[in-house]
Amino acid sequence: MDGATPVNEMAFENALKELEQIVGRLESGDEALDTSIALYERASQLRQRCAERLDAAQARIEAIRLDAEGRAAGTTSFAAS
């Protein structure tokens, strides 16, 4: 975990990996209070990023149009926020 990459620029996989590392550090109980608070704040941002990316993926899946036989016929555009 480097913590240097802005959360809003992270890929889902990277954000999830860093979030897991932070949770491990917080669960160990070995961090000082100030460090724990900073880690918790970063974890909160990472959790939000992961949730946003999952919501966007779900919207894309739901936007897939099916033809009369149930096959994917295309997708509908959407704006992920």
C-alpha positions as CSV (number, residue, x, y, z in Angstrom):
1,M,0.0,0.0,0.0
2,D,1.5,3.3,-1.0
3,G,-1.3,5.7,-0.2
4,A,0.1,8.1,-2.7
5,T,-2.3,7.2,-5.6
6,P,-5.4,9.4,-5.5
7,V,-8.3,7.2,-4.7
8,N,-10.5,8.6,-7.5
9,E,-7.8,7.4,-10.0
10,M,-7.5,3.8,-8.7
11,A,-8.7,0.7,-10.5
12,F,-11.2,-1.4,-8.5
13,E,-8.7,-4.2,-8.0
14,N,-6.0,-1.8,-6.6
15,A,-8.4,0.0,-4.3
16,L,-9.7,-3.3,-3.0
17,K,-6.2,-4.7,-2.4
18,E,-5.2,-1.5,-0.5
19,L,-8.4,-1.6,1.5
20,E,-7.7,-5.2,2.5
21,Q,-4.2,-4.2,3.6
22,I,-5.5,-1.3,5.7
23,V,-8.1,-3.5,7.4
24,G,-5.3,-6.0,8.3
25,R,-3.2,-3.2,9.8
26,L,-6.2,-1.9,11.8
27,E,-7.2,-5.3,13.0
28,S,-3.6,-6.0,14.2
29,G,-4.0,-3.2,16.8
30,D,-0.3,-2.3,16.4
31,E,-0.8,1.1,14.9
32,A,-0.7,4.4,16.9
33,L,-3.9,6.2,17.3
34,D,-3.1,9.0,14.8
35,T,-1.9,6.4,12.3
36,S,-5.1,4.4,12.8
37,I,-7.3,7.4,12.2
38,A,-5.4,8.3,9.0
39,L,-5.7,4.6,7.9
40,Y,-9.4,4.6,8.7
41,E,-10.0,7.8,6.6
42,R,-8.1,6.3,3.7
43,A,-10.1,3.0,4.0
44,S,-13.4,4.9,4.0
45,Q,-12.4,6.6,0.7
46,L,-11.3,3.3,-0.8
47,R,-14.5,1.6,0.3
48,Q,-16.5,4.4,-1.4
49,R,-14.4,4.0,-4.6
50,C,-15.0,0.3,-4.7
51,A,-18.8,0.8,-4.1
52,E,-18.9,3.3,-6.9
53,R,-17.0,1.0,-9.3
54,L,-19.3,-2.0,-8.4
55,D,-22.4,0.2,-8.9
56,A,-21.1,1.3,-12.3
57,A,-20.4,-2.3,-13.3
58,Q,-23.9,-3.4,-12.2
59,A,-25.4,-0.6,-14.2
60,R,-23.5,-1.7,-17.3
61,I,-24.7,-5.3,-16.8
62,E,-28.3,-4.2,-16.4
63,A,-28.0,-2.0,-19.5
64,I,-27.3,-4.9,-21.8
65,R,-30.2,-5.3,-24.1
66,L,-31.4,-8.8,-25.0
67,D,-33.0,-9.9,-28.3
68,A,-36.1,-12.0,-28.6
69,E,-34.2,-15.2,-27.9
70,G,-32.4,-13.8,-24.8
71,R,-29.1,-13.1,-26.4
72,A,-27.2,-9.9,-25.8
73,A,-28.1,-7.5,-28.6
74,G,-26.1,-4.5,-27.5
75,T,-25.7,-2.1,-24.6
76,T,-27.4,1.1,-23.6
77,S,-25.2,4.0,-22.7
78,F,-25.2,5.3,-19.2
79,A,-23.3,7.9,-17.3
80,A,-21.5,6.5,-14.2
81,S,-20.9,9.1,-11.6
